Amino acid sequence: MKITKDMLIGDVLRVRPDAVAILMSFGMGCVGCPSAQMESLEQAAVVHGINLDELLNKLNEGLE
């Protein structure tokens, strides 16, 4: 399953549990906070000033 910008962070972690390390390496230290469960990857990238395309590329590595 491909990870998309519209996916909630909680859903991303269910699809790819190792995404915690990837998200944290991009500066998303609050992966476990309650708002992360209701926030899309796109919203989180905007809030944290992260390049969304780079994040999606990294999250989708090896999922094809």
mmCIF file as gemmi writes it, N, C-alpha and C atoms, coordinates in Angstrom:
data_model
loop_
_atom_site.group_PDB
_atom_site.id
_atom_site.type_symbol
_atom_site.label_atom_id
_atom_site.label_alt_id
_atom_site.label_comp_id
_atom_site.label_asym_id
_atom_site.label_entity_id
_atom_site.label_seq_id
_atom_site.pdbx_PDB_ins_code
_atom_site.Cartn_x
_atom_site.Cartn_y
_atom_site.Cartn_z
_atom_site.occupancy
_atom_site.B_iso_or_equiv
_atom_site.pdbx_formal_charge
_atom_site.auth_seq_id
_atom_site.auth_asym_id
_atom_site.pdbx_PDB_model_num
ATOM 1 N N . MET Axp A 1 ? 0.842 -1.181 0 1 0 ? 1 A 1
ATOM 2 C CA . MET Axp A 1 ? 0 0 0 1 0 ? 1 A 1
ATOM 3 C C . MET Axp A 1 ? 0.888 1.245 0 1 0 ? 1 A 1
ATOM 4 N N . LYS Axp A 2 ? 0.64 2.12 -0.943 1 0 ? 2 A 1
ATOM 5 C CA . LYS Axp A 2 ? 1.434 3.349 -1.056 1 0 ? 2 A 1
ATOM 6 C C . LYS Axp A 2 ? 0.955 4.374 -0.027 1 0 ? 2 A 1
ATOM 7 N N . ILE Axp A 3 ? 1.91 5.037 0.596 1 0 ? 3 A 1
ATOM 8 C CA . ILE Axp A 3 ? 1.613 6.087 1.566 1 0 ? 3 A 1
ATOM 9 C C . ILE Axp A 3 ? 1.424 7.394 0.803 1 0 ? 3 A 1
ATOM 10 N N . THR Axp A 4 ? 0.325 8.101 1.119 1 0 ? 4 A 1
ATOM 11 C CA . THR Axp A 4 ? -0.003 9.34 0.42 1 0 ? 4 A 1
ATOM 12 C C . THR Axp A 4 ? -0.051 10.513 1.402 1 0 ? 4 A 1
ATOM 13 N N . LYS Axp A 5 ? -0.054 11.714 0.856 1 0 ? 5 A 1
ATOM 14 C CA . LYS Axp A 5 ? -0.059 12.922 1.673 1 0 ? 5 A 1
ATOM 15 C C . LYS Axp A 5 ? -1.327 13.071 2.491 1 0 ? 5 A 1
ATOM 16 N N . ASP Axp A 6 ? -2.412 12.445 2.055 1 0 ? 6 A 1
ATOM 17 C CA . ASP Axp A 6 ? -3.695 12.568 2.737 1 0 ? 6 A 1
ATOM 18 C C . ASP Axp A 6 ? -3.874 11.582 3.893 1 0 ? 6 A 1
ATOM 19 N N . MET Axp A 7 ? -2.955 10.633 4.013 1 0 ? 7 A 1
ATOM 20 C CA . MET Axp A 7 ? -3.074 9.638 5.08 1 0 ? 7 A 1
ATOM 21 C C . MET Axp A 7 ? -2.808 10.265 6.441 1 0 ? 7 A 1
ATOM 22 N N . LEU Axp A 8 ? -3.579 9.829 7.425 1 0 ? 8 A 1
ATOM 23 C CA . LEU Axp A 8 ? -3.328 10.267 8.793 1 0 ? 8 A 1
ATOM 24 C C . LEU Axp A 8 ? -2.061 9.6 9.298 1 0 ? 8 A 1
ATOM 25 N N . ILE Axp A 9 ? -1.339 10.292 10.156 1 0 ? 9 A 1
ATOM 26 C CA . ILE Axp A 9 ? -0.091 9.746 10.679 1 0 ? 9 A 1
ATOM 27 C C . ILE Axp A 9 ? -0.342 8.406 11.373 1 0 ? 9 A 1
ATOM 28 N N . GLY Axp A 10 ? -1.427 8.303 12.099 1 0 ? 10 A 1
ATOM 29 C CA . GLY Axp A 10 ? -1.759 7.039 12.761 1 0 ? 10 A 1
ATOM 30 C C . GLY Axp A 10 ? -1.914 5.904 11.768 1 0 ? 10 A 1
ATOM 31 N N . ASP Axp A 11 ? -2.517 6.185 10.613 1 0 ? 11 A 1
ATOM 32 C CA . ASP Axp A 11 ? -2.69 5.155 9.578 1 0 ? 11 A 1
ATOM 33 C C . ASP Axp A 11 ? -1.352 4.786 8.953 1 0 ? 11 A 1
ATOM 34 N N . VAL Axp A 12 ? -0.49 5.778 8.76 1 0 ? 12 A 1
ATOM 35 C CA . VAL Axp A 12 ? 0.843 5.517 8.214 1 0 ? 12 A 1
ATOM 36 C C . VAL Axp A 12 ? 1.584 4.548 9.14 1 0 ? 12 A 1
ATOM 37 N N . LEU Axp A 13 ? 1.482 4.771 10.445 1 0 ? 13 A 1
ATOM 38 C CA . LEU Axp A 13 ? 2.184 3.915 11.398 1 0 ? 13 A 1
ATOM 39 C C . LEU Axp A 13 ? 1.612 2.504 11.425 1 0 ? 13 A 1
ATOM 40 N N . ARG Axp A 14 ? 0.34 2.351 11.133 1 0 ? 14 A 1
ATOM 41 C CA . ARG Axp A 14 ? -0.244 1 11.051 1 0 ? 14 A 1
ATOM 42 C C . ARG Axp A 14 ? 0.241 0.269 9.799 1 0 ? 14 A 1
ATOM 43 N N . VAL Axp A 15 ? 0.39 1.011 8.692 1 0 ? 15 A 1
ATOM 44 C CA . VAL Axp A 15 ? 0.869 0.425 7.44 1 0 ? 15 A 1
ATOM 45 C C . VAL Axp A 15 ? 2.363 0.119 7.521 1 0 ? 15 A 1
ATOM 46 N N . ARG Axp A 16 ? 3.089 1.035 8.147 1 0 ? 16 A 1
ATOM 47 C CA . ARG Axp A 16 ? 4.548 0.918 8.213 1 0 ? 16 A 1
ATOM 48 C C . ARG Axp A 16 ? 5.035 1.302 9.61 1 0 ? 16 A 1
ATOM 49 N N . PRO Axp A 17 ? 5.054 0.34 10.528 1 0 ? 17 A 1
ATOM 50 C CA . PRO Axp A 17 ? 5.454 0.637 11.911 1 0 ? 17 A 1
ATOM 51 C C . PRO Axp A 17 ? 6.843 1.273 12.046 1 0 ? 17 A 1
ATOM 52 N N . ASP Axp A 18 ? 7.738 0.977 11.13 1 0 ? 18 A 1
ATOM 53 C CA . ASP Axp A 18 ? 9.076 1.567 11.199 1 0 ? 18 A 1
ATOM 54 C C . ASP Axp A 18 ? 9.096 3.028 10.761 1 0 ? 18 A 1
ATOM 55 N N . ALA Axp A 19 ? 7.938 3.558 10.389 1 0 ? 19 A 1
ATOM 56 C CA . ALA Axp A 19 ? 7.851 4.959 9.974 1 0 ? 19 A 1
ATOM 57 C C . ALA Axp A 19 ? 8.157 5.92 11.119 1 0 ? 19 A 1
ATOM 58 N N . VAL Axp A 20 ? 8.06 5.462 12.352 1 0 ? 20 A 1
ATOM 59 C CA . VAL Axp A 20 ? 8.374 6.33 13.494 1 0 ? 20 A 1
ATOM 60 C C . VAL Axp A 20 ? 9.778 6.901 13.345 1 0 ? 20 A 1
ATOM 61 N N . ALA Axp A 21 ? 10.734 6.048 13.05 1 0 ? 21 A 1
ATOM 62 C CA . ALA Axp A 21 ? 12.129 6.504 12.908 1 0 ? 21 A 1
ATOM 63 C C . ALA Axp A 21 ? 12.277 7.465 11.736 1 0 ? 21 A 1
ATOM 64 N N . ILE Axp A 22 ? 11.569 7.188 10.652 1 0 ? 22 A 1
ATOM 65 C CA . ILE Axp A 22 ? 11.639 8.056 9.476 1 0 ? 22 A 1
ATOM 66 C C . ILE Axp A 22 ? 11.053 9.428 9.796 1 0 ? 22 A 1
ATOM 67 N N . LEU Axp A 23 ? 9.872 9.437 10.395 1 0 ? 23 A 1
ATOM 68 C CA . LEU Axp A 23 ? 9.224 10.704 10.746 1 0 ? 23 A 1
ATOM 69 C C . LEU Axp A 23 ? 10.088 11.512 11.715 1 0 ? 23 A 1
ATOM 70 N N . MET Axp A 24 ? 10.656 10.842 12.704 1 0 ? 24 A 1
ATOM 71 C CA . MET Axp A 24 ? 11.5 11.55 13.675 1 0 ? 24 A 1
ATOM 72 C C . MET Axp A 24 ? 12.768 12.097 13.01 1 0 ? 24 A 1
ATOM 73 N N . SER Axp A 25 ? 13.296 11.372 12.036 1 0 ? 25 A 1
ATOM 74 C CA . SER Axp A 25 ? 14.502 11.858 11.35 1 0 ? 25 A 1
ATOM 75 C C . SER Axp A 25 ? 14.214 13.117 10.538 1 0 ? 25 A 1
ATOM 76 N N . PHE Axp A 26 ? 12.949 13.334 10.194 1 0 ? 26 A 1
ATOM 77 C CA . PHE Axp A 26 ? 12.54 14.537 9.476 1 0 ? 26 A 1
ATOM 78 C C . PHE Axp A 26 ? 12.134 15.669 10.426 1 0 ? 26 A 1
ATOM 79 N N . GLY Axp A 27 ? 12.199 15.415 11.724 1 0 ? 27 A 1
ATOM 80 C CA . GLY Axp A 27 ? 11.892 16.459 12.692 1 0 ? 27 A 1
ATOM 81 C C . GLY Axp A 27 ? 10.509 16.399 13.288 1 0 ? 27 A 1
ATOM 82 N N . MET Axp A 28 ? 9.8 15.309 13.066 1 0 ? 28 A 1
ATOM 83 C CA . MET Axp A 28 ? 8.475 15.135 13.669 1 0 ? 28 A 1
ATOM 84 C C . MET Axp A 28 ? 8.631 14.344 14.968 1 0 ? 28 A 1
ATOM 85 N N . GLY Axp A 29 ? 8.96 15.05 16.022 1 0 ? 29 A 1
ATOM 86 C CA . GLY Axp A 29 ? 9.202 14.403 17.307 1 0 ? 29 A 1
ATOM 87 C C . GLY Axp A 29 ? 7.943 14.047 18.066 1 0 ? 29 A 1
ATOM 88 N N . CYS Axp A 30 ? 6.809 14.549 17.634 1 0 ? 30 A 1
ATOM 89 C CA . CYS Axp A 30 ? 5.573 14.312 18.387 1 0 ? 30 A 1
ATOM 90 C C . CYS Axp A 30 ? 4.71 13.239 17.725 1 0 ? 30 A 1
ATOM 91 N N . VAL Axp A 31 ? 5.342 12.215 17.191 1 0 ? 31 A 1
ATOM 92 C CA . VAL Axp A 31 ? 4.635 11.146 16.481 1 0 ? 31 A 1
ATOM 93 C C . VAL Axp A 31 ? 3.58 10.484 17.365 1 0 ? 31 A 1
ATOM 94 N N . GLY Axp A 32 ? 3.834 10.377 18.655 1 0 ? 32 A 1
ATOM 95 C CA . GLY Axp A 32 ? 2.901 9.704 19.548 1 0 ? 32 A 1
ATOM 96 C C . GLY Axp A 32 ? 1.861 10.604 20.188 1 0 ? 32 A 1
ATOM 97 N N . CYS Axp A 33 ? 1.886 11.896 19.902 1 0 ? 33 A 1
ATOM 98 C CA . CYS Axp A 33 ? 0.934 12.796 20.545 1 0 ? 33 A 1
ATOM 99 C C . CYS Axp A 33 ? -0.47 12.603 19.952 1 0 ? 33 A 1
ATOM 100 N N . PRO Axp A 34 ? -1.499 12.907 20.724 1 0 ? 34 A 1
ATOM 101 C CA . PRO Axp A 34 ? -2.879 12.679 20.255 1 0 ? 34 A 1
ATOM 102 C C . PRO Axp A 34 ? -3.22 13.375 18.942 1 0 ? 34 A 1
ATOM 103 N N . SER Axp A 35 ? -2.714 14.565 18.714 1 0 ? 35 A 1
ATOM 104 C CA . SER Axp A 35 ? -3.051 15.259 17.468 1 0 ? 35 A 1
ATOM 105 C C . SER Axp A 35 ? -2.449 14.558 16.254 1 0 ? 35 A 1
ATOM 106 N N . ALA Axp A 36 ? -1.371 13.817 16.437 1 0 ? 36 A 1
ATOM 107 C CA . ALA Axp A 36 ? -0.763 13.097 15.323 1 0 ? 36 A 1
ATOM 108 C C . ALA Axp A 36 ? -1.707 12.028 14.785 1 0 ? 36 A 1
ATOM 109 N N . GLN Axp A 37 ? -2.598 11.542 15.608 1 0 ? 37 A 1
ATOM 110 C CA . GLN Axp A 37 ? -3.54 10.522 15.17 1 0 ? 37 A 1
ATOM 111 C C . GLN Axp A 37 ? -4.623 11.112 14.264 1 0 ? 37 A 1
ATOM 112 N N . MET Axp A 38 ? -4.808 12.422 14.301 1 0 ? 38 A 1
ATOM 113 C CA . MET Axp A 38 ? -5.848 13.078 13.502 1 0 ? 38 A 1
ATOM 114 C C . MET Axp A 38 ? -5.273 14.012 12.449 1 0 ? 38 A 1
ATOM 115 N N . GLU Axp A 39 ? -3.967 14.009 12.287 1 0 ? 39 A 1
ATOM 116 C CA . GLU Axp A 39 ? -3.296 14.933 11.378 1 0 ? 39 A 1
ATOM 117 C C . GLU Axp A 39 ? -2.776 14.172 10.161 1 0 ? 39 A 1
ATOM 118 N N . SER Axp A 40 ? -2.984 14.728 8.98 1 0 ? 40 A 1
ATOM 119 C CA . SER Axp A 40 ? -2.465 14.083 7.767 1 0 ? 40 A 1
ATOM 120 C C . SER Axp A 40 ? -0.966 14.369 7.641 1 0 ? 40 A 1
ATOM 121 N N . LEU Axp A 41 ? -0.318 13.585 6.808 1 0 ? 41 A 1
ATOM 122 C CA . LEU Axp A 41 ? 1.108 13.826 6.56 1 0 ? 41 A 1
ATOM 123 C C . LEU Axp A 41 ? 1.33 15.22 5.99 1 0 ? 41 A 1
ATOM 124 N N . GLU Axp A 42 ? 0.441 15.637 5.112 1 0 ? 42 A 1
ATOM 125 C CA . GLU Axp A 42 ? 0.571 16.965 4.509 1 0 ? 42 A 1
ATOM 126 C C . GLU Axp A 42 ? 0.462 18.06 5.576 1 0 ? 42 A 1
ATOM 127 N N . GLN Axp A 43 ? -0.508 17.94 6.467 1 0 ? 43 A 1
ATOM 128 C CA . GLN Axp A 43 ? -0.681 18.938 7.527 1 0 ? 43 A 1
ATOM 129 C C . GLN Axp A 43 ? 0.553 18.97 8.432 1 0 ? 43 A 1
ATOM 130 N N . ALA Axp A 44 ? 1.041 17.797 8.795 1 0 ? 44 A 1
ATOM 131 C CA . ALA Axp A 44 ? 2.213 17.729 9.673 1 0 ? 44 A 1
ATOM 132 C C . ALA Axp A 44 ? 3.443 18.316 8.99 1 0 ? 44 A 1
ATOM 133 N N . ALA Axp A 45 ? 3.595 18.056 7.701 1 0 ? 45 A 1
ATOM 134 C CA . ALA Axp A 45 ? 4.744 18.595 6.969 1 0 ? 45 A 1
ATOM 135 C C . ALA Axp A 45 ? 4.71 20.114 6.96 1 0 ? 45 A 1
ATOM 136 N N . VAL Axp A 46 ? 3.533 20.684 6.764 1 0 ? 46 A 1
ATOM 137 C CA . VAL Axp A 46 ? 3.394 22.144 6.758 1 0 ? 46 A 1
ATOM 138 C C . VAL Axp A 46 ? 3.742 22.707 8.132 1 0 ? 46 A 1
ATOM 139 N N . VAL Axp A 47 ? 3.19 22.113 9.181 1 0 ? 47 A 1
ATOM 140 C CA . VAL Axp A 47 ? 3.419 22.596 10.55 1 0 ? 47 A 1
ATOM 141 C C . VAL Axp A 47 ? 4.901 22.537 10.92 1 0 ? 47 A 1
ATOM 142 N N . HIS Axp A 48 ? 5.574 21.478 10.475 1 0 ? 48 A 1
ATOM 143 C CA . HIS Axp A 48 ? 6.977 21.281 10.856 1 0 ? 48 A 1
ATOM 144 C C . HIS Axp A 48 ? 7.967 21.803 9.819 1 0 ? 48 A 1
ATOM 145 N N . GLY Axp A 49 ? 7.471 22.386 8.722 1 0 ? 49 A 1
ATOM 146 C CA . GLY Axp A 49 ? 8.359 22.934 7.693 1 0 ? 49 A 1
ATOM 147 C C . GLY Axp A 49 ? 9.163 21.867 6.976 1 0 ? 49 A 1
ATOM 148 N N . ILE Axp A 50 ? 8.526 20.727 6.7 1 0 ? 50 A 1
ATOM 149 C CA . ILE Axp A 50 ? 9.202 19.586 6.087 1 0 ? 50 A 1
ATOM 150 C C . ILE Axp A 50 ? 8.807 19.503 4.613 1 0 ? 50 A 1
ATOM 151 N N . ASN Axp A 51 ? 9.768 19.138 3.767 1 0 ? 51 A 1
ATOM 152 C CA . ASN Axp A 51 ? 9.495 18.93 2.351 1 0 ? 51 A 1
ATOM 153 C C . ASN Axp A 51 ? 8.669 17.654 2.208 1 0 ? 51 A 1
ATOM 154 N N . LEU Axp A 52 ? 7.425 17.801 1.813 1 0 ? 52 A 1
ATOM 155 C CA . LEU Axp A 52 ? 6.491 16.683 1.744 1 0 ? 52 A 1
ATOM 156 C C . LEU Axp A 52 ? 6.921 15.635 0.732 1 0 ? 52 A 1
ATOM 157 N N . ASP Axp A 53 ? 7.409 16.053 -0.422 1 0 ? 53 A 1
ATOM 158 C CA . ASP Axp A 53 ? 7.828 15.089 -1.441 1 0 ? 53 A 1
ATOM 159 C C . ASP Axp A 53 ? 8.978 14.213 -0.952 1 0 ? 53 A 1
ATOM 160 N N . GLU Axp A 54 ? 9.95 14.816 -0.272 1 0 ? 54 A 1
ATOM 161 C CA . GLU Axp A 54 ? 11.069 14.045 0.269 1 0 ? 54 A 1
ATOM 162 C C . GLU Axp A 54 ? 10.582 13.047 1.321 1 0 ? 54 A 1
ATOM 163 N N . LEU Axp A 55 ? 9.672 13.498 2.183 1 0 ? 55 A 1
ATOM 164 C CA . LEU Axp A 55 ? 9.133 12.625 3.222 1 0 ? 55 A 1
ATOM 165 C C . LEU Axp A 55 ? 8.384 11.451 2.604 1 0 ? 55 A 1
ATOM 166 N N . LEU Axp A 56 ? 7.523 11.719 1.628 1 0 ? 56 A 1
ATOM 167 C CA . LEU Axp A 56 ? 6.771 10.641 0.984 1 0 ? 56 A 1
ATOM 168 C C . LEU Axp A 56 ? 7.691 9.663 0.27 1 0 ? 56 A 1
ATOM 169 N N . ASN Axp A 57 ? 8.721 10.168 -0.387 1 0 ? 57 A 1
ATOM 170 C CA . ASN Axp A 57 ? 9.68 9.281 -1.057 1 0 ? 57 A 1
ATOM 171 C C . ASN Axp A 57 ? 10.333 8.341 -0.058 1 0 ? 57 A 1
ATOM 172 N N . LYS Axp A 58 ? 10.743 8.87 1.06 1 0 ? 58 A 1
ATOM 173 C CA . LYS Axp A 58 ? 11.398 8.049 2.089 1 0 ? 58 A 1
ATOM 174 C C . LYS Axp A 58 ? 10.425 7.035 2.674 1 0 ? 58 A 1
ATOM 175 N N . LEU Axp A 59 ? 9.196 7.463 2.963 1 0 ? 59 A 1
ATOM 176 C CA . LEU Axp A 59 ? 8.204 6.566 3.555 1 0 ? 59 A 1
ATOM 177 C C . LEU Axp A 59 ? 7.795 5.448 2.586 1 0 ? 59 A 1
ATOM 178 N N . ASN Axp A 60 ? 7.856 5.705 1.317 1 0 ? 60 A 1
ATOM 179 C CA . ASN Axp A 60 ? 7.437 4.714 0.327 1 0 ? 60 A 1
ATOM 180 C C . ASN Axp A 60 ? 8.58 3.824 -0.178 1 0 ? 60 A 1
ATOM 181 N N . GLU Axp A 61 ? 9.815 4.086 0.267 1 0 ? 61 A 1
ATOM 182 C CA . GLU Axp A 61 ? 10.935 3.246 -0.135 1 0 ? 61 A 1
ATOM 183 C C . GLU Axp A 61 ? 10.671 1.811 0.305 1 0 ? 61 A 1
ATOM 184 N N . GLY Axp A 62 ? 10.798 0.894 -0.624 1 0 ? 62 A 1
ATOM 185 C CA . GLY Axp A 62 ? 10.644 -0.521 -0.312 1 0 ? 62 A 1
ATOM 186 C C . GLY Axp A 62 ? 9.207 -1.001 -0.195 1 0 ? 62 A 1
ATOM 187 N N . LEU Axp A 63 ? 8.229 -0.138 -0.397 1 0 ? 63 A 1
ATOM 188 C CA . LEU Axp A 63 ? 6.825 -0.565 -0.303 1 0 ? 63 A 1
ATOM 189 C C . LEU Axp A 63 ? 6.249 -1.001 -1.646 1 0 ? 63 A 1
ATOM 190 N N . GLU Axp A 64 ? 6.925 -0.681 -2.722 1 0 ? 64 A 1
ATOM 191 C CA . GLU Axp A 64 ? 6.389 -1.023 -4.033 1 0 ? 64 A 1
ATOM 192 C C . GLU Axp A 64 ? 6.391 -2.496 -4.263 1 0 ? 64 A 1
